Amino acid sequence: MRKVLFYVPLLAFLALALFLLSGLFSDPRERESASLNKALPNFALADLMQPNTIWTPEKLKGEVFLLNVWGTWCPTCNAELGYLSELRQQGVKIVGLYYELPRDPAFDPPFDLAVLQQEVQQKLQQQGDPYQFNMLDLTRSVSLDLGVSGAPETFIVDADGIVRAHHIGDINPAVWRSKLAPLYQQWSSQ
C-alpha cells in the first residue's frame, strides 16, 4: 500500500505536466467560440457617432455582415483598417463594435464621448473607414456575451442574426482568402 501511495504525487505531477504541455503547443486563435451557430446576444447599443440611434440584433437582420470588434487603442486593429476598407469597397458589409477599455478612476480621466468620437473619426480618416456604422460597447457586455477576449476579433453574422464564424486576430488578404471569404460567400448565397 505504501508503494502505491508513493507513486500518487508522481502521477499527479505527470498529469499536470502533460496538461500544461498541451497548452504550450495550442494556438489561442483557433479556439472554438461559444457563440457559433447561436443568435447574437440581446443588446441595445448606441451608435458611436450618433448616440440617439440605438442598434439591436433585430435591426441588424436582413443581410450577412462582419461584426468587427476593435478600438483605437489597438495597434493590430489599426493595421487591419486599410484592408477592411478594401473589403467594404468590394461590397462586404462591416459593422464595428467599439471595445472600450476599462478605466481606472484613480488614473484615467472620466469617459468623454466627444473625445472618443474625435479619436475614432481621426483614426478612420487616417487608416480608412470600413464600417457601415459603429456600436459603442461601453460596458463590454456584448463583447463578453460573444466571448471576446480582446481585439481585434471578427464574427460573420448571417441574415437571420446567427453567428456563423469567429476569427481572432487581424483580417489580412491571406486570412480573408483562406478562412473568411468562403464562409462569407456561403452565407451570402443562402
N, CA, C and O of each residue as an XYZ file, in Angstrom:
760
protein
N       0.818     -1.187      0.000
C       0.000      0.000      0.000
C       0.869      1.261      0.000
O       0.556      2.246     -0.670
N       1.980      1.212      0.774
C       2.864      2.380      0.830
C       3.498      2.658     -0.522
O       3.702      3.814     -0.891
N       3.811      1.590     -1.267
C       4.419      1.778     -2.577
C       3.451      2.480     -3.519
O       3.876      3.311     -4.321
N       2.155      2.166     -3.442
C       1.151      2.807     -4.290
C       1.037      4.282     -3.927
O       0.997      5.133     -4.816
N       0.984      4.596     -2.652
C       0.886      5.994     -2.212
C       2.127      6.796     -2.616
O       2.054      8.006     -2.829
N       3.258      6.108     -2.718
C       4.488      6.768     -3.131
C       4.368      7.315     -4.557
O       4.929      8.366     -4.867
N       3.638      6.606     -5.423
C       3.527      6.993     -6.831
C       2.411      8.011     -7.113
O       2.383      8.586     -8.201
N       1.516      8.243     -6.192
C       0.409      9.179     -6.416
C       0.910     10.590     -6.737
O       0.453     11.169     -7.722
N       1.829     11.172     -5.954
C       2.312     12.515     -6.324
C       3.016     12.531     -7.684
O       2.894     13.497     -8.439
N       3.736     11.484     -7.985
C       4.414     11.410     -9.281
C       3.401     11.379    -10.426
O       3.575     12.075    -11.426
N       2.357     10.586    -10.286
C       1.314     10.508    -11.310
C       0.578     11.845    -11.447
O       0.265     12.270    -12.559
N       0.306     12.497    -10.338
C      -0.349     13.807    -10.375
C       0.540     14.823    -11.083
O       0.061     15.624    -11.886
N       1.834     14.786    -10.783
C       2.771     15.698    -11.442
C       2.810     15.448    -12.944
O       2.782     16.398    -13.726
N       2.875     14.197    -13.354
C       2.920     13.869    -14.779
C       1.642     14.298    -15.494
O       1.697     14.817    -16.609
N       0.504     14.087    -14.863
C      -0.764     14.505    -15.468
C      -0.797     16.027    -15.644
O      -1.207     16.522    -16.694
N      -0.368     16.762    -14.626
C      -0.331     18.228    -14.714
C       0.660     18.691    -15.780
O       0.375     19.624    -16.531
N       1.811     18.049    -15.845
C       2.814     18.410    -16.845
C       2.281     18.180    -18.261
O       2.499     19.020    -19.135
N       1.595     17.075    -18.506
C       1.016     16.805    -19.825
C      -0.054     17.827    -20.182
O      -0.128     18.282    -21.323
N      -0.877     18.185    -19.212
C      -1.916     19.196    -19.435
C      -1.293     20.536    -19.826
O      -1.725     21.167    -20.790
N      -0.291     20.962    -19.084
C       0.370     22.235    -19.373
C       1.135     22.181    -20.701
O       1.172     23.167    -21.437
N       1.727     21.061    -20.998
C       2.456     20.905    -22.252
C       1.516     20.998    -23.457
O       1.878     21.578    -24.481
N       0.338     20.443    -23.340
C      -0.623     20.526    -24.454
C      -1.030     21.976    -24.694
O      -1.224     22.370    -25.844
N      -1.161     22.767    -23.658
C      -1.480     24.185    -23.811
C      -0.359     24.978    -24.432
O      -0.599     25.976    -25.112
N       0.864     24.544    -24.205
C       2.027     25.238    -24.744
C       2.049     25.199    -26.270
O       2.523     26.138    -26.909
N       1.542     24.124    -26.850
C       1.584     23.960    -28.299
C       0.247     24.246    -28.974
O       0.108     24.003    -30.173
N      -0.731     24.749    -28.246
C      -2.018     25.066    -28.872
C      -2.016     26.516    -29.362
O      -1.281     27.356    -28.843
N      -2.838     26.793    -30.355
C      -2.949     28.124    -30.937
C      -4.178     28.801    -30.350
O      -5.295     28.359    -30.620
N      -4.017     29.862    -29.553
C      -5.178     30.507    -28.917
C      -6.128     31.136    -29.929
O      -7.291     31.380    -29.607
N      -5.656     31.405    -31.155
C      -6.525     31.993    -32.177
C      -7.471     30.959    -32.766
O      -8.413     31.315    -33.473
N      -7.235     29.700    -32.489
C      -8.052     28.641    -33.066
C      -9.042     28.064    -32.060
O      -9.592     26.986    -32.284
N      -9.268     28.755    -30.981
C     -10.225     28.229    -30.012
C     -11.652     28.354    -30.562
O     -11.971     29.292    -31.292
N     -12.473     27.420    -30.206
C     -13.850     27.388    -30.684
C     -14.686     28.403    -29.903
O     -14.640     28.436    -28.673
N     -15.433     29.214    -30.609
C     -16.262     30.241    -29.974
C     -17.565     29.627    -29.478
O     -18.194     28.834    -30.179
N     -17.960     29.995    -28.281
C     -19.219     29.514    -27.709
C     -20.420     30.148    -28.401
O     -21.541     29.659    -28.260
N     -20.200     31.233    -29.148
C     -21.312     31.927    -29.794
C     -21.633     31.386    -31.188
O     -22.606     31.820    -31.806
N     -20.832     30.448    -31.691
C     -21.071     29.911    -33.027
C     -22.424     29.226    -33.132
O     -22.840     28.488    -32.239
N     -23.104     29.490    -34.250
C     -24.414     28.919    -34.558
C     -25.489     29.298    -33.550
O     -26.482     28.591    -33.382
N     -25.271     30.424    -32.883
C     -26.267     30.976    -31.959
C     -26.611     32.388    -32.408
O     -25.831     33.044    -33.098
N     -27.776     32.837    -32.012
C     -28.197     34.202    -32.333
C     -27.313     35.204    -31.597
O     -26.783     34.919    -30.523
N     -27.170     36.375    -32.195
C     -26.460     37.443    -31.493
C     -27.096     37.637    -30.124
O     -28.313     37.506    -29.993
N     -26.307     37.944    -29.106
C     -26.907     38.188    -27.791
C     -27.831     39.408    -27.852
O     -27.665     40.290    -28.695
N     -28.777     39.437    -26.969
C     -29.701     40.567    -26.923
C     -28.962     41.809    -26.439
O     -28.254     41.760    -25.433
N     -29.121     42.914    -27.147
C     -28.478     44.159    -26.756
C     -29.229     45.350    -27.317
O     -30.056     45.219    -28.220
N     -28.931     46.496    -26.774
C     -29.396     47.792    -27.279
C     -28.216     48.742    -27.099
O     -28.017     49.305    -26.022
N     -27.437     48.913    -28.167
C     -26.219     49.718    -28.102
C     -26.378     50.998    -28.907
O     -26.974     51.007    -29.984
N     -25.837     52.066    -28.367
C     -25.870     53.354    -29.060
C     -24.864     53.356    -30.204
O     -23.802     52.740    -30.122
N     -25.220     54.054    -31.259
C     -24.297     54.299    -32.357
C     -23.211     55.225    -31.822
O     -23.512     56.218    -31.158
N     -21.966     54.909    -32.104
C     -20.847     55.689    -31.574
C     -20.902     57.142    -32.027
O     -20.646     58.049    -31.234
N     -21.232     57.369    -33.290
C     -21.219     58.729    -33.829
C     -22.570     59.432    -33.723
O     -22.631     60.661    -33.746
N     -23.644     58.668    -33.609
C     -24.993     59.228    -33.469
C     -25.667     58.547    -32.281
O     -26.477     57.639    -32.463
N     -25.335     58.983    -31.067
C     -25.781     58.281    -29.854
C     -27.298     58.145    -29.705
O     -27.765     57.316    -28.924
N     -28.068     58.941    -30.437
C     -29.525     58.805    -30.354
C     -30.036     57.612    -31.151
O     -31.190     57.210    -30.996
N     -29.192     57.047    -31.997
C     -29.546     55.845    -32.751
C     -29.148     54.630    -31.924
O     -28.001     54.493    -31.500
N     -30.116     53.757    -31.708
C     -29.880     52.552    -30.909
C     -29.964     51.339    -31.828
O     -30.921     51.177    -32.587
N     -28.938     50.489    -31.743
C     -28.871     49.276    -32.551
C     -29.230     48.061    -31.708
O     -28.778     47.924    -30.571
N     -30.036     47.192    -32.269
C     -30.418     45.929    -31.635
C     -30.164     44.806    -32.647
O     -30.007     45.077    -33.837
N     -30.123     43.568    -32.197
C     -29.942     42.461    -33.148
C     -31.029     42.440    -34.228
O     -30.764     42.086    -35.377
N     -32.233     42.814    -33.856
C     -33.338     42.820    -34.824
C     -33.085     43.797    -35.961
O     -33.413     43.507    -37.112
N     -32.503     44.956    -35.649
C     -32.213     45.966    -36.674
C     -31.076     45.541    -37.601
O     -30.944     46.078    -38.700
N     -30.258     44.587    -37.173
C     -29.113     44.150    -37.967
C     -29.459     43.006    -38.926
O     -28.652     42.651    -39.786
N     -30.643     42.439    -38.782
C     -31.031     41.311    -39.630
C     -31.312     41.779    -41.057
O     -31.642     42.940    -41.301
N     -31.171     40.844    -41.984
C     -31.522     41.143    -43.365
C     -30.416     40.856    -44.357
O     -30.693     40.501    -45.502
N     -29.170     41.001    -43.942
C     -28.051     40.656    -44.821
C     -26.857     40.216    -43.990
O     -26.726     40.554    -42.814
N     -25.995     39.454    -44.641
C     -24.791     38.941    -43.981
C     -23.829     40.103    -43.757
O     -23.699     40.985    -44.606
N     -23.152     40.097    -42.602
C     -22.171     41.142    -42.319
C     -21.069     40.617    -41.420
O     -21.213     39.598    -40.744
N     -19.952     41.352    -41.435
C     -18.866     41.099    -40.497
C     -19.082     42.004    -39.299
O     -19.327     43.199    -39.464
N     -18.995     41.461    -38.111
C     -19.028     42.243    -36.873
C     -17.599     42.279    -36.369
O     -17.067     41.274    -35.896
N     -16.980     43.452    -36.476
C     -15.561     43.607    -36.156
C     -15.406     44.327    -34.823
O     -15.806     45.483    -34.683
N     -14.825     43.637    -33.849
C     -14.563     44.214    -32.524
C     -13.211     44.906    -32.598
O     -12.207     44.284    -32.945
N     -13.187     46.200    -32.269
C     -11.956     46.967    -32.447
C     -11.904     48.136    -31.464
O     -12.865     48.405    -30.744
N     -10.763     48.822    -31.450
C     -10.580     50.029    -30.649
C      -9.412     50.836    -31.192
O      -8.488     50.268    -31.775
N      -9.439     52.134    -31.013
C      -8.345     52.987    -31.497
C      -7.055     52.706    -30.737
O      -5.968     52.967    -31.251
N      -7.158     52.187    -29.539
C      -6.015     51.883    -28.691
C      -5.278     50.624    -29.151
O      -4.190     50.329    -28.656
N      -5.866     49.876    -30.098
C      -5.365     48.563    -30.509
C      -4.540     48.681    -31.788
O      -5.104     48.974    -32.842
N      -3.210     48.462    -31.734
C      -2.382     48.597    -32.934
C      -2.751     47.607    -34.039
O      -2.692     47.959    -35.217
N      -3.124     46.394    -33.690
C      -3.497     45.410    -34.706
C      -4.798     45.812    -35.384
O      -4.959     45.614    -36.588
N      -5.725     46.373    -34.618
C      -6.981     46.866    -35.204
C      -6.692     47.964    -36.214
O      -7.259     47.989    -37.306
N      -5.803     48.866    -35.835
C      -5.445     49.964    -36.724
C      -4.798     49.448    -38.002
O      -5.028     49.997    -39.080
N      -3.994     48.403    -37.890
C      -3.310     47.839    -39.048
C      -4.293     47.197    -40.029
O      -4.051     47.210    -41.236
N      -5.394     46.638    -39.529
C      -6.330     45.953    -40.426
C      -7.353     46.895    -41.059
O      -8.073     46.481    -41.968
N      -7.440     48.141    -40.613
C      -8.455     49.058    -41.142
C      -8.344     49.249    -42.650
O      -9.360     49.304    -43.342
N      -7.134     49.350    -43.160
C      -6.937     49.543    -44.597
C      -7.502     48.392    -45.414
O      -8.203     48.610    -46.402
N      -7.197     47.165    -44.998
C      -7.698     46.013    -45.753
C      -9.209     45.867    -45.590
O      -9.907     45.529    -46.546
N      -9.713     46.119    -44.388
C     -11.168     46.063    -44.198
C     -11.859     47.092    -45.088
O     -12.950     46.834    -45.597
N     -11.235     48.253    -45.282
C     -11.802     49.279    -46.171
C     -11.866     48.769    -47.611
O     -12.821     49.059    -48.332
N     -10.856     48.014    -48.026
C     -10.876     47.405    -49.361
C     -12.037     46.419    -49.474
O     -12.715     46.374    -50.500
N     -12.268     45.634    -48.431
C     -13.377     44.681    -48.450
C     -14.714     45.411    -48.562
O     -15.613     44.967    -49.276
N     -14.837     46.525    -47.856
C     -16.086     47.301    -47.946
C     -16.300     47.787    -49.370
O     -17.428     47.778    -49.863
N     -15.236     48.210    -50.034
C     -15.355     48.667    -51.422
C     -15.767     47.533    -52.351
O     -16.331     47.774    -53.419
N     -15.484     46.288    -51.943
C     -15.878     45.118    -52.725
C     -17.300     44.660    -52.391
O     -17.776     43.660    -52.929
N     -17.974     45.394    -51.502
C     -19.356     45.075    -51.171
C     -19.570     44.302    -49.896
O     -20.698     43.903    -49.604
N     -18.528     44.077    -49.128
C     -18.666     43.371    -47.852
C     -19.178     44.367    -46.807
O     -18.584     45.425    -46.597
N     -20.282     44.011    -46.161
C     -20.838     44.874    -45.110
C     -20.099     44.601    -43.811
O     -19.997     43.457    -43.369
N     -19.581     45.673    -43.199
C     -18.827     45.547    -41.953
C     -19.418     46.500    -40.917
O     -19.562     47.698    -41.160
N     -19.753     45.945    -39.770
C     -20.275     46.721    -38.645
C     -19.213     46.706    -37.553
O     -18.679     45.650    -37.213
N     -18.910     47.872    -37.010
C     -17.931     47.955    -35.937
C     -18.585     47.819    -34.574
O     -19.671     48.347    -34.332
N     -17.912     47.109    -33.694
C     -18.306     47.034    -32.287
C     -17.126     47.609    -31.523
O     -16.122     46.931    -31.303
N     -17.259     48.875    -31.118
C     -16.137     49.550    -30.472
C     -15.985     49.026    -29.053
O     -16.907     49.098    -28.241
N     -14.813     48.503    -28.776
C     -14.485     47.875    -27.489
C     -13.741     48.899    -26.646
O     -12.564     49.172    -26.884
N     -14.409     49.451    -25.686
C     -13.810     50.458    -24.809
C     -13.067     49.760    -23.671
O     -13.612     48.885    -22.999
N     -11.826     50.159    -23.472
C     -11.043     49.591    -22.379
C     -11.597     50.040    -21.029
O     -12.138     51.140    -20.916
N     -11.467     49.198    -20.010
C     -11.900     49.620    -18.674
C     -11.063     50.803    -18.195
O      -9.886     50.930    -18.534
N     -11.675     51.636    -17.426
C     -10.979     52.825    -16.915
C     -10.769     52.699    -15.413
O     -11.628     52.210    -14.679
N      -9.602     53.156    -14.981
C      -9.297     53.203    -13.555
C      -9.532     54.638    -13.099
O      -8.803     55.540    -13.512
N     -10.542     54.866    -12.248
C     -10.858     56.237    -11.841
C      -9.696     56.947    -11.143
O      -9.647     58.177    -11.115
N      -8.771     56.184    -10.584
C      -7.642     56.814     -9.897
C      -6.635     57.405    -10.886
O      -5.909     58.337    -10.541
N      -6.583     56.874    -12.111
C      -5.571     57.318    -13.062
C      -6.142     57.896    -14.353
O      -5.546     58.794    -14.947
N      -7.294     57.386    -14.793
C      -7.851     57.796    -16.081
C      -8.871     58.919    -15.904
O      -9.585     58.975    -14.903
N      -8.927     59.813    -16.893
C      -9.976     60.832    -16.842
C     -11.336     60.162    -17.048
O     -11.402     59.062    -17.597
N     -12.411     60.806    -16.619
C     -13.738     60.214    -16.829
C     -14.032     60.073    -18.328
O     -13.473     60.796    -19.152
N     -14.897     59.152    -18.655
C     -15.253     58.903    -20.050
C     -15.874     60.150    -20.657
O     -16.742     60.782    -20.054
N     -15.427     60.494    -21.843
C     -15.934     61.652    -22.574
C     -16.247     61.204    -24.000
O     -15.337     60.947    -24.788
N     -17.527     61.111    -24.325
C     -17.943     60.627    -25.635
C     -17.406     61.505    -26.759
O     -17.001     60.989    -27.801
N     -17.398     62.807    -26.567
C     -16.920     63.712    -27.619
C     -15.442     63.457    -27.937
O     -15.044     63.488    -29.102
N     -14.645     63.210    -26.920
C     -13.224     62.925    -27.127
C     -13.071     61.603    -27.886
O     -12.278     61.513    -28.823
N     -13.828     60.580    -27.483
C     -13.770     59.291    -28.168
C     -14.201     59.430    -29.627
O     -13.554     58.879    -30.518
N     -15.274     60.153    -29.872
C     -15.738     60.349    -31.247
C     -14.660     61.023    -32.094
O     -14.451     60.656    -33.251
N     -13.988     61.993    -31.522
C     -12.922     62.697    -32.245
C     -11.759     61.739    -32.545
O     -11.222     61.741    -33.653
N     -11.376     60.925    -31.560
C     -10.295     59.946    -31.764
C     -10.659     58.951    -32.861
O      -9.838     58.646    -33.725
N     -11.883     58.451    -32.825
C     -12.336     57.469    -33.812
C     -12.372     58.099    -35.199
O     -11.895     57.509    -36.168
N     -12.934     59.287    -35.288
C     -13.016     59.975    -36.577
C     -11.625     60.205    -37.171
O     -11.399     59.983    -38.360
N     -10.722     60.645    -36.339
C      -9.353     60.901    -36.790
C      -8.679     59.602    -37.254
O      -8.026     59.577    -38.297
N      -8.841     58.531    -36.478
C      -8.231     57.249    -36.838
C      -8.792     56.720    -38.156
O      -8.039     56.238    -39.002
N     -10.107     56.807    -38.332
C     -10.730     56.288    -39.546
C     -10.394     57.141    -40.767
O     -10.353     56.627    -41.885
N     -10.157     58.416    -40.569
C      -9.719     59.272    -41.682
C      -8.293     58.910    -42.095
O      -7.962     58.930    -43.280
N      -7.454     58.581    -41.115
C      -6.060     58.243    -41.404
C      -5.926     56.856    -42.036
O      -5.210     56.691    -43.024
N      -6.604     55.871    -41.476
C      -6.391     54.471    -41.853
C      -7.406     53.943    -42.866
O      -7.150     52.938    -43.529
N      -8.550     54.607    -42.991
C      -9.644     54.118    -43.825
C     -10.815     53.718    -42.945
O     -10.634     53.216    -41.836
N     -12.022     53.948    -43.456
C     -13.229     53.657    -42.685
C     -14.005     52.517    -43.337
O     -14.717     52.734    -44.317
N     -13.873     51.311    -42.803
C     -14.565     50.166    -43.396
C     -15.996     49.976    -42.901
O     -16.720     49.122    -43.414
N     -16.410     50.763    -41.910
C     -17.636     50.458    -41.186
C     -18.871     51.150    -41.762
O     -18.833     52.321    -42.141
N     -19.966     50.391    -41.815
C     -21.272     50.976    -42.117
C     -21.641     51.915    -40.967
O     -22.159     53.011    -41.174
N     -21.358     51.451    -39.757
C     -21.556     52.226    -38.527
C     -20.819     51.502    -37.413
O     -20.405     50.353    -37.568
N     -20.663     52.189    -36.288
C     -20.008     51.620    -35.113
C     -20.962     51.655    -33.929
O     -21.604     52.670    -33.659
N     -21.043     50.550    -33.240
C     -21.812     50.499    -31.997
C     -20.834     50.634    -30.841
O     -19.731     50.089    -30.894
N     -21.224     51.347    -29.811
C     -20.363     51.564    -28.654
C     -20.721     50.575    -27.554
O     -21.808     50.626    -26.979
N     -19.787     49.677    -27.273
C     -19.971     48.685    -26.214
C     -19.220     49.175    -24.977
O     -18.193     48.616    -24.590
N     -19.748     50.216    -24.378
C     -19.070     50.906    -23.281
C     -18.785     49.998    -22.090
O     -17.716     50.083    -21.485
N     -19.724     49.140    -21.754
C     -19.538     48.241    -20.595
C     -18.950     46.895    -20.999
O     -18.714     46.042    -20.143
N     -18.711     46.694    -22.295
C     -18.163     45.455    -22.840
C     -19.080     44.261    -22.617
O     -18.628     43.119    -22.700
N     -20.354     44.499    -22.337
C     -21.280     43.400    -22.062
C     -21.549     42.555    -23.304
O     -21.593     41.329    -23.209
N     -21.727     43.177    -24.455
C     -21.966     42.411    -25.680
C     -20.702     41.635    -26.054
O     -20.773     40.476    -26.462
N     -19.557     42.284    -25.913
C     -18.293     41.607    -26.196
C     -18.129     40.380    -25.304
O     -17.713     39.319    -25.770
N     -18.452     40.525    -24.043
C     -18.356     39.383    -23.124
C     -19.346     38.292    -23.501
O     -19.013     37.107    -23.465
N     -20.573     38.689    -23.865
C     -21.574     37.700    -24.268
C     -21.146     36.937    -25.517
O     -21.491     35.767    -25.683
N     -20.398     37.596    -26.391
C     -19.894     36.935    -27.600
C     -18.652     36.092    -27.330
O     -18.244     35.299    -28.179
N     -18.051     36.258    -26.157
C     -16.843     35.506    -25.819
C     -15.566     36.174    -26.294
O     -14.540     35.516    -26.467
N     -15.629     37.470    -26.503
C     -14.457     38.207    -26.977
C     -13.414     38.262    -25.868
O     -13.726     38.552    -24.713
N     -12.168     37.976    -26.244
C     -11.085     38.027    -25.270
C     -10.183     39.234    -25.487
O      -9.308     39.504    -24.665
N     -10.380     39.949    -26.559
C      -9.569     41.128    -26.866
C      -9.958     41.668    -28.219
O     -11.041     41.380    -28.728
N      -9.089     42.435    -28.788
C      -9.368     42.998    -30.109
C      -8.103     42.894    -30.942
O      -7.002     42.967    -30.396
N      -8.231     42.728    -32.230
C      -9.466     42.592    -32.992
C      -9.984     41.160    -32.996
O      -9.223     40.194    -32.931
N     -11.285     41.063    -33.074
C     -11.971     39.801    -33.297
C     -13.108     40.097    -34.259
O     -13.711     41.168    -34.209
N     -13.396     39.150    -35.129
C     -14.419     39.369    -36.145
C     -15.341     38.163    -36.205
O     -14.904     37.016    -36.112
N     -16.630     38.451    -36.364
C     -17.665     37.426    -36.482
C     -18.365     37.590    -37.821
O     -18.596     38.714    -38.266
N     -18.699     36.495    -38.459
C     -19.592     36.539    -39.617
C     -20.984     36.235    -39.078
O     -21.213     35.203    -38.446
N     -21.906     37.158    -39.343
C     -23.283     37.020    -38.878
C     -24.174     36.892    -40.110
O     -24.091     37.708    -41.027
N     -25.023     35.872    -40.129
C     -25.874     35.662    -41.306
C     -27.083     36.600    -41.287
O     -27.262     37.373    -40.346
N     -27.903     36.524    -42.326
C     -29.040     37.435    -42.487
C     -30.096     37.259    -41.403
O     -30.913     38.154    -41.185
N     -30.087     36.112    -40.719
C     -31.037     35.868    -39.632
C     -30.480     36.253    -38.267
O     -31.139     36.046    -37.247
N     -29.265     36.815    -38.240
C     -28.662     37.228    -36.978
C     -27.956     36.112    -36.233
O     -27.747     36.215    -35.024
N     -27.584     35.045    -36.931
C     -26.892     33.909    -36.319
C     -25.393     34.047    -36.584
O     -24.977     34.309    -37.713
N     -24.590     33.869    -35.543
C     -23.133     33.925    -35.681
C     -22.675     32.646    -36.364
O     -22.923     31.547    -35.868
N     -22.002     32.791    -37.514
C     -21.591     31.629    -38.302
C     -20.090     31.375    -38.288
O     -19.655     30.258    -38.569
N     -19.299     32.376    -37.971
C     -17.846     32.186    -37.917
C     -17.256     33.199    -36.955
O     -17.844     34.247    -36.686
N     -16.082     32.863    -36.444
C     -15.387     33.723    -35.484
C     -13.901     33.661    -35.799
O     -13.330     32.582    -35.961
N     -13.287     34.826    -35.884
C     -11.849     34.893    -36.141
C     -11.198     35.790    -35.105
O     -11.649     36.913    -34.877
N     -10.143     35.300    -34.478
C      -9.370     36.079    -33.524
C      -8.127     36.581    -34.232
O      -7.393     35.796    -34.833
N      -7.886     37.880    -34.166
C      -6.727     38.470    -34.815
C      -7.143     39.328    -35.992
O      -8.329     39.515    -36.261
N      -6.143     39.845    -36.688
C      -6.437     40.759    -37.794
C      -6.931     40.001    -39.016
O      -6.687     38.806    -39.184
N      -7.638     40.745    -39.863
C      -8.041     40.219    -41.157
C      -7.108     40.832    -42.183
O      -7.042     42.051    -42.335
N      -6.395     39.978    -42.876
C      -5.475     40.394    -43.932
C      -5.838     39.585    -45.170
O      -6.701     38.711    -45.096
N      -5.200     39.855    -46.306
C      -5.579     39.127    -47.523
C      -5.512     37.601    -47.385
O      -6.397     36.906    -47.885
N      -4.499     37.077    -46.728
C      -4.370     35.619    -46.590
C      -5.497     35.042    -45.735
O      -6.085     34.022    -46.094
N      -5.799     35.682    -44.614
C      -6.874     35.204    -43.737
C      -8.216     35.295    -44.457
O      -9.036     34.381    -44.370
N      -8.435     36.396    -45.165
C      -9.703     36.567    -45.868
C      -9.873     35.469    -46.930
O     -10.911     34.811    -46.989
N      -8.857     35.283    -47.756
C      -8.949     34.299    -48.839
C      -9.125     32.875    -48.314
O      -9.980     32.131    -48.794
N      -8.318     32.504    -47.333
C      -8.304     31.104    -46.904
C      -9.390     30.744    -45.902
O      -9.858     29.605    -45.878
N      -9.791     31.690    -45.085
C     -10.695     31.343    -43.987
C     -12.067     32.004    -44.079
O     -13.087     31.319    -44.006
N     -12.103     33.314    -44.236
C     -13.371     34.026    -44.081
C     -14.165     34.216    -45.365
O     -15.393     34.135    -45.336
N     -13.510     34.465    -46.483
C     -14.240     34.701    -47.736
C     -15.138     33.526    -48.115
O     -16.293     33.746    -48.477
N     -14.648     32.282    -48.046
C     -15.542     31.164    -48.397
C     -16.786     31.097    -47.504
O     -17.882     30.803    -47.983
N     -16.613     31.367    -46.217
C     -17.759     31.336    -45.301
C     -18.698     32.504    -45.556
O     -19.918     32.345    -45.529
N     -18.127     33.680    -45.805
C     -18.947     34.862    -46.096
C     -19.759     34.618    -47.366
O     -20.952     34.920    -47.397
N     -19.147     34.088    -48.396
C     -19.844     33.813    -49.657
C     -20.895     32.726    -49.478
O     -21.982     32.801    -50.051
N     -20.563     31.714    -48.678
C     -21.526     30.636    -48.423
C     -22.798     31.191    -47.798
O     -23.899     30.861    -48.238
N     -22.658     32.020    -46.788
C     -23.832     32.532    -46.083
C     -24.516     33.644    -46.866
O     -25.715     33.867    -46.699
N     -23.774     34.343    -47.716
C     -24.384     35.386    -48.544
C     -25.247     34.800    -49.654
O     -26.210     35.427    -50.096
N     -24.902     33.605    -50.099
C     -25.641     32.994    -51.199
C     -26.888     32.241    -50.746
O     -27.621     31.713    -51.583
N     -27.138     32.182    -49.471
C     -28.305     31.429    -48.974
C     -29.503     32.319    -48.822
O     -30.569     31.856    -48.417
